[in-house]
């Protein structure tokens, strides 16, 4: 037996379905780790993002990066991800913080070693300035370890307030720290 849906109701269902799809935002997230099996931790973070309603559409290669602002600790593995989500900005921030906690992140010392670091870089072209959240990420233009992976997956994405592409931001960053492609089996 098949249900018959009247035309008017069918049209409403289609509009509702289309509206929920239109509510999806494209977001960019930076991922980093410098403790334990860094590559495995980044893979676990991507899985956790997908499970939390943050569907990763594209991910950069992994990059080995010099620690910035905190010398004397292990080098990081970093990546960037483009994802789609219907979470609102603060919901997304709280989801990222929850994933960090679940993957063993402990915030003991500022800029200290970490199992995982997830930073919201962009929430579409939305600009947010609140006590809890700043988007675009306020220091992304000063971080080569963020810009290089991001340029791999979104070179033409434009910063909503600086009106420059990620490629332009990378070329202009004052950060000259070492960032290179990571090859499995190499430190």
N, C-alpha and C positions, 0 to 999 in steps of 0.2 A: 504494500500500500504506500503510495506517495502522497506527501502533503502538498496541497495546492496553496501557493502564496499569492494573494491578490496583488495586482500590479502596483497599487499605491504602497502597500506594505513592502513589496520587493524593492521599490525605489527608495523607501526609507532605510531599509537594511543596507542597501548599496551605499547610500550617503553616509550612514553611520560607519560602515566599514572603511570607506574612503577617508572620513574625518579622522579615524583612529590612526590610519597610516600616515596622514598628513601631520599628525602630532609628533611623529618621530623626528628627532633632532640628530644631526650628524655632529659628533663630538670627537675631539682629539685628546688622547691620553698619553702621557709619558710613563714608561715603566723602567725601573732600575733595581739592581740588586748587587750587593758586594759581600754577602755572607753565604757560606755553604755552596751548594750546587746552584750557581747563579742562573744557568740556562734552564734548569729544571724548574726553578722558582718562577722565572718569567713565564714559562709554559703553564704552570699551575695558575698564575695570575690571569692569564688569558682565558683559561677554562673557567675560572671563578667569575670573570667579567661576563662571559656568555651565560653562565648560570644565573646571574643577577639581573638579567634583562638588559645587558649592555652588550649588544651583538657586534662582535669584532668583524668588520668587513675586510679590512686590510691591516697588515702588520709589516713594519720595516724589518730589515735584517737586524741581527744583533751586532752591537758595537761595543768594543772594549774601550773604557774611558777612564781617564785620569781623574781621581777625586778632586773636586773643586771646593776650595774653602775649608778643607779639613785634611791636611797632609798627614801622612803616616798611616793611612789605612789601605786596605786592599782596593784594587781597581774595580770599577763597576762594569757590569754588562747593562747596556741600555737599549731600549727600543721605543718605537712610537706605534700607536694603534689608532686607526680610524674606526669608530663604532657608531651604531645607531641605537638610540634609546628613546623611550617615552617618559623616562624619569625627568622630573623637574631638576633644575640645577642643584638645589640643596639636597634633594633626595639622592642625586648622583654622587655628590660629595660624600654623603654619609655611607652610601654603598661602597665607594672606594676605600674609605677609612675602615669599614667593617671587613672588607677583603684583606686589607693590610693586617689587621689584628688577627684574623683567622689564619693568615700565613706566617704568623710569628713576629710581626713588627712590634718592637718596643721602643717608644720614644723616650730615651733616657738622656742623651746628650744631643743638642742641636747639631745638625750636619754629621752625626755619628754614623757608624756602620749600620746597615739595615738589611734584613732579609728581603724586603720588598718596599718599593716606593712607587706609589701611583699618584700622578699629578694631573689634574684636569687642566689642559692647555687652552682649549677653545670649546665653547658650547654653541655650535653654529656661529653666527656672527653677533651673538648676544654679548653685551657688555654688562658686567655685574660688579658692583663695588659695595660690599657689605662687611660687617665685622667678621663674618665667618668665611666668606668666599670672595675672591677676586678673579674675574675672568674677563679677558685673557689673563693667563698666568702672568703675574707682574714681573717676573725675572726671566721669562723665556727668551727674550732678546739678548740676554747676557750669558746664555748657556749653549755652547756649541754642542754639548752632549745631548741636548734636546733638539736643537735645530737640524742637525745633520740627519738623524733618523726620520724626523718629520718631513724634511725636504725630499726624502726618498719616496714617501707615499703621498705627499700633498704639496708639491713644489709651487704650485700656483695659488694655493689658498692664501687669501689676503687677510692680514691682521685688521680687525674692524676699526681700530682707532688710529693706527699708524699708516694704514692704507698702503702697505707694502706686502709683497708676496713672501712666503717662507724662504724662497731662494734669495731674495734681496736681503732679508733679515740675516740669513746665514752669512752672506758676503760682507755684511756691515758689522757683525758682532765683534766686540773688542776681545772676546774670549779666544785665547789661542791655546787652550789646553789640548792635550792629545786625545783624538777620537779616531779609531780605526775599525774597519770591519773585523769581526771576531770569527775565527775559524776553530771549530770544535777540536779539542785536544791541545790547543795552545793556551797559555795562561792569560 
